[in-house]
Amino acid sequence: MPFPAVNRNHHDVEKIMTMFTEDATFEIVGLSKFSGKEQVRIIYEYDVGVNTNLQFINFKSDGDTVHCQILERNDRLDAIGISELKYSSCIFTFKNVLIQSIAAEVPADFVEHNIKIFKKFIPWITENHPDEYSRMFTSEGRFIYNCENGRDVVPLLRKWSMEQNADS
């Protein structure tokens, strides 16, 4: 299984990308989907920026499919008060020993928590750090996933969180 290589090489996106087919997809079920190897790459580049560590548990394989759960830790999660995110499920589909698709599902309570955080964070960053906002978000308000934005959003989330705690 190539999974331990993700953490061992998590700063070497090139090595990680050798594990994927050209038409690979990465989906957070119901939230986002990235299609094609170059789009999947941006998720791993973002993960480098937020210092992600993944642990894969409860494996069950069935032919070219592996079902498991993921435990994720990273600086962004920590900045919003979550020490570890346990995915409800994750399904890896392989084609000729390469990963063709990843479909991961996060718990509904995490999605709700994340939405609440960003409903408060977005107005704060827009008002207090407009240059960073315009660099990190599209004109439609969607976060741009890349290593730099991953690295830069963490201190802003920490600053916002400290201000929120000071106001309460």
N, C-alpha and C positions, 0 to 999 in steps of 0.2 A: 504494500500500500504506500502511496506517495505522501500521505498526510503529514507525517512528522517533518518532512522536508519544508513544509510551509513555515513552521516556526524556526527551524534550523536556518533556513535561508530567507527569513521574512524581510530582510533588507535587500535581498537580491531578487528583484522582480523578474529579471530575465530568466533566472533558473526556474522560478515558479511558473512562468508562462510556458516553459517547455513541456509542462504537464497537461496543457490544454490543446484541444483541436482548434483549427482556424475558425470554425463556426460555433465555438463554445458560447454558452449562455450562463449568466449568473442572475438569479432571481431571489429577492426577498419577497416571498409570496404575498400578493395583495398590495405591495408597496412600491417596488421598483424592479425593473428588469433591464439587464445590459446584454446586448447581443453582439457577438463577434469577439474574437480574441483581443482586439485593441480596446474595445469597450470594457471587457472583463479586466484588462490590465489596469485601468484607472481605479478600480476597487482595491486592488492590491497596492497600488501606489499610495492611495489614501490611507490604507492600513499601515503602511510604513510611517506616514506622517503622524498618525495618532498612536503609534507604538502598540499595535495589536498583537495579542498572544491568543492563539486558539488551541483548545484541547478538544479532541474528538472522542466521544464516549458511546457506549451502547451500540456497537456495530452489529449489523445484520446484513449479510450479502445475499443477493439473489441474481445469479448470472452476471450481467454487466451493470448491475445496480447495487449501490451500497446505501443503506439507511443508517443514520446515526443521529446523535445529538451533538451540539457544539456548546462549549463553554468559552465565552469570549471575555477578555479583559483588555482594556485599552485606556489611554489617557482621556479620551473624550467621554467615555462612560464614567470614569472616575470624576471628571469635572462636573457631571450632572448628578452625582451622588449614587452611582451604581457601581458596585465593586466587581460584579460579574453578571453577564447576561447568559442565561441558559436558553438556547433555542429549543422550541418545541420539537422540531424535527429538521433533518437535512437529508436530502436525497442527491447522491452523486450518480450520474450516469456516465459510463465509460464507452468509448469506441476505440477499438484497437489499442488498448491500454492507456489511452489518453482521456482526460476528463472532457466530456462533451457538454454536460450541463450540471449545474448546482442549483437546487431549489431549497432554500432555507426558510423556515417559518419561525418568526419571533412571537412570544406570547402577547396576547391582546393587551394585558396590563402594561407591558413595556411600551407598546405603540401609543397607548393613551398617555403615559407619563412623558414620552418624547414629544408628543403633540403639545401638551401643556407647557413644557419647557420652551419649545420653540415659538409658541404663541407669545411668550413674554420676551424671549431673547431677541427675536427679529426686530421688534420696534426699538429695543435698547441699542442694538448694534447699528441700526439705521440712523438713529439720532446721535449716538456717541462716537461711532466709528464709521462714518459714511464711506470713506475710501476703501476700508477693508470690506464693507458690505458689497460695494460695487465690484470689487475684485473677486469675492467669494461666491456671489450669487448671480444668476442670469437676470436679465431684465424682467423675466416672468417670476422671479423670486425663488428659483430652484437652486439649491446648493450645487456648486461645481466640485465634483470629486476629483481631487488630485493630491499629491504628496504635500505640496506647499499649503494648500487650504486646510488639509488635515492638521498639519503642524501649527498653523496660525489660528485655527478656530479654538484650540484647547485653551491657550491663555486668556482669550476673550471670554470663553465660557466660565473660566475660573474667576475672572474679574467680575463678570455679571453676577455670578453666584454669590460672591463675597458681598457685593452691593445689596443683593436681595436679602441676605442674612442680616446685614447691618440695618436694613430698613424694618425688619420684623421685630 
